[in-house]
Amino acid sequence: MSREVQFKSDRLAVLIDADNANADLIESLLKEIAKYGTSHVRRIYGDWTSSQLGKWKDKLNKFAIQPIQQFRYTVGKNATDSALIIDAMDLLYTRNFDGFCIISSDSDFTRLASRIRESGLVVYGFGERKTPLAFISACDKFIYTEILGRSKESTTSGTLDHAVETVEKDSKNLAKDAASQKVEALNSQKLQRDQELVDLLKDAYKAIAEEDGWANLGPFGAQLTKISPSFDQRNYGYEKLGGLIRATDMFEVKEIPHDKNPAAKGIHIKLKS
């Protein structure tokens, strides 16, 4: 069974740290979680007597999120984290779930994520780019919340159009399609200069490539996440992994029709020599 299949757990417990999560992204966040399974439990933790959580209060009924009240007994101490951790362990011991979603940018949940994984369950983390590496690494999959809610048009197309306009200003007589090709070439060079990305792609490819040098894109994507939980092609402005792979110009790409469904095509890649 591939890692990609393992990620699609059915029953999920969604636990939100209200002090370290963005209320404006909750709808996009729940849509993202739906890719991995069904959120049977949705709980959010915070001091609801505080005016700082005002934005969240409007979202609770709309998205059926259960608020858990936790007073701040001492200044500088986060009792909310403790309440979330205790509930998570209670839910873990019920053995009713396949995975947990922890929404926070706080490193205090690092040990919790590790403990859940030790029990054989999948942990999905959601947080901002400022999230400490320790918490990211403790999750099976970590998604930066900054990329949620972006559409394909606002990422690849939007970036492309902006870059095309810049190129066209430098050369007014340049055709738009030629400008697009130049932009794609520049973007490819930029990706190839990202040594961390290049090394990650090569390591994942070497781990799953067949003897003939070709690798299926599905297991390749799963291996990327296994090596780097925070990897997501959307971090680079691409909605699909295939788009990012083609943009790097590091691999040969071929599409092979499936035996049972010729209309569907599987993507295979091979590292260029």
Secondary structure, DSSP 8 states (H G I E B T S, - for coil): --HHHHH--SEEEEEEEGGGS-GGGHHHHHHHHTTT-EEEEEEEEE-TTSGGGHHHHHHHTTTT-EEEE----STT--HHHHHHHHHHHHHHHHT--SEEEEE-S-GGGHHHHHHHHHTT-EEEEEE-TTS-HHHHHHSSEEEEGGGTT--HIIIIIHHHHHHHHHHHHH-TTS-HHHHHHHHHHHHHHHHHT-HHHHHHHHHHHHHH--TTS-EEHHHHHHHHHHH-TT--GGGGT-SSHHHHHHHHT-EEEEEEE-SS-TTSEEEEEEE--
